[in-house]
């Protein structure tokens, strides 16, 4: 998602080199359509959550990234 968000924000979410990144993002989704935190820095000021569990911030940014990409398609 760290790659997809800025590309989607710039209107390049459908770049020909990004399909694999979108597939990886989709693979991080659980059955409840929430996204799993798979990496967190050890020395973070704010605790992002537990690795391997659904995370509301990750879910928010994943959905925002997808929305930005689809918004750019229709514009």
Secondary structure as UniProt FT lines:
FT   TURN            2..3
FT   HELIX           4..9
FT   TURN            10..11
FT   TURN            13..14
FT   TURN            16..17
FT   HELIX           19..27
FT   TURN            31..32
FT   STRAND          35..36
FT   TURN            42..43
FT   TURN            51..52
FT   HELIX           56..74
//
